[in-house]
Amino acid sequence: MKISVNLKIMVLLTALLAVGALIFWYKFIFRTNEEIIAKTAEDAVYTLEIIRNSIRYSMMSNHSEVVQNILESTPASGLHTAIRVIDHKGNIKFSSDKNDLGKAIPSNSMICKECHNIDSKVILKNTGRNYFFTDSESSGHALKAFIPVKNEPACSSAACHVHPPEATINGIIEAGFPMAQLDKKFRDKNLDVFILGIVFLALIAATLYVLMLKLVIKPVILISEGIRMITRGYYGHPIDVRMEDEIGALGQAYNDMTKELKAGKNELEEKTRALSEIMEQKSLEIRKTQKQYMYTEKLASLGRMAASVAHELNSPLTGIIVFARLLLKRVPPDNKADQDDLKVIVEQAEKCSNIIAVLLGYSRTIPSDNLAMDVNSAIENALNILKNQSKFYNVAVERQLDTILPRIHGDQSQIEQVFINLLINASDAMNNKGKIFIRTRSFTEDTNEYVEIEFTDTGPGIPIDYLEKIFEPFYTTKPEGKGTGLGLAVSKGIVQNAGGRIFVKSKAGEGASFFIHLPISNTKLQTEE
């Protein structure tokens, strides 16, 4: 069974209030009652002292009748019962009630016990508390007060006195004081205090409950509800706790926590969304890369097949050239038209044969030995391969080649492949219409000699954001299906393998310039992009 914090606190506070009320009741009621009783006893003893002083002279003069008359003149009332004078033997000598005269009090009465010790020597044992309480069916609850009649020198020396001088007291004056009215007042007062205490406890409990409800329970309920909202994933539920205490600090801490959690959730969602977009983009790139790999493999297969076809076509072309020349020798000199036709056949067939020879040389795999090669010759070979393609019909090529350029060590077929890639890219960038400037020169850098090859086109240039990516594999700015993104990446690998470097300079709208630095010796260079 669950017990709420509210109930626990109320039970604890009620218990504390009850304990406090009991302590207050004891301090206020019982102590007050004791003080009233003590005051009543003091008044009773004081009344007896007045009576003792009133009858003292008559007793000293041995005027018994006067003493009796004085006591009879103070009859019993609601304030006290009969007033009696008792000698040391317990005999009632004088009394306001004549019926008590000649009687004796029981030897076991409280008065006897207070005046006599074990050896029956007359002595007042406790003069500070000369009263006791009695309960009887006739008189009810009453306070019995008494004072001693001491044996004074004047009394013991009188001729009528029977007490020896060494006696301490001659007797006792006692009277009973009914406690009925006082008891009724006690009961009424206790009842009033009890009722007021209950009302006070109820008011205190209600006030504490309201304060607890407002200051503790309600804020705790709000915070608990807010925590439940957080567990459900909702962070936009601030609580309104306007108190400048620990509960207020707790509420503010909760609101700050919800703000942080909401901000963290939004940030996490944003990162998740960004990551999802990146993953989707990477997935698209992977699919695109797979297509490009397939396309590259297809191109490689097509290249191998083209090389095979070119090799197979070379034999028939050789036959055509040989037989065309034989026919040209057989045609009479005066048959100018046939000779011209045969010359065209020989010329075109030789052109086809030269193209096939260049293609075979370009596709031929030569071990990457450091063989001496002529850079200018490699450029011319690349141009010969491309000049008869339709995309170069409207492209002007301007050369500025250093004729005394030293030979370098490298794989000429691979270097030609780099030049062909750069030329094709330049033509594509200019939409097959424009101008390509090719320049070669030698230079020295840090005591090392290099050959620089520059390819500059008049195209739109390369945006600055693309300059760092153009040498990455499969990165291309061409429309889909127009390029694989492998040309520059392969070219960069070939140049680096030759110990050189390749980099680009370009501004949007001002064309692009690709530079290749190849070492004249076999010194390797650091790659620059």
Salt bridges, closest charged atoms under 4 A:
ASP43 OD1 - LYS39 NZ 2.97
GLU72 OE2 - LYS98 NZ 3.91
ASP135 OD1 - HIS141 ND1 2.85
GLU152 OE1 - ARG56 NH2 2.69
GLU174 OE2 - ARG84 NH2 2.48
ASP188 OD2 - LYS184 NZ 3.11
GLU225 OE1 - ARG228 NH2 2.75
ASP240 OD1 - ARG242 NE 2.96
GLU267 OE2 - LYS271 NZ 3.28
GLU270 OE1 - ARG273 NH2 2.32
GLU285 OE1 - LYS282 NZ 3.67
GLU297 OE2 - ARG304 NH2 3.73
GLU350 OE2 - ARG325 NH2 1.94
GLU380 OE2 - ARG399 NE 3.12
GLU398 OE1 - LYS435 NZ 2.48
ASP428 OD1 - LYS391 NZ 3.09
ASP428 OD2 - LYS478 NZ 2.82
GLU445 OE1 - ARG501 NH2 3.03
GLU452 OE1 - ARG439 NH2 3.04
GLU452 OE1 - ARG441 NE 2.83
GLU452 OE2 - HIS517 NE2 2.77
GLU454 OE1 - ARG439 NH2 2.74
GLU528 OE2 - ARG501 NH1 3.26
GLU529 OE2 - LYS492 NZ 2.26
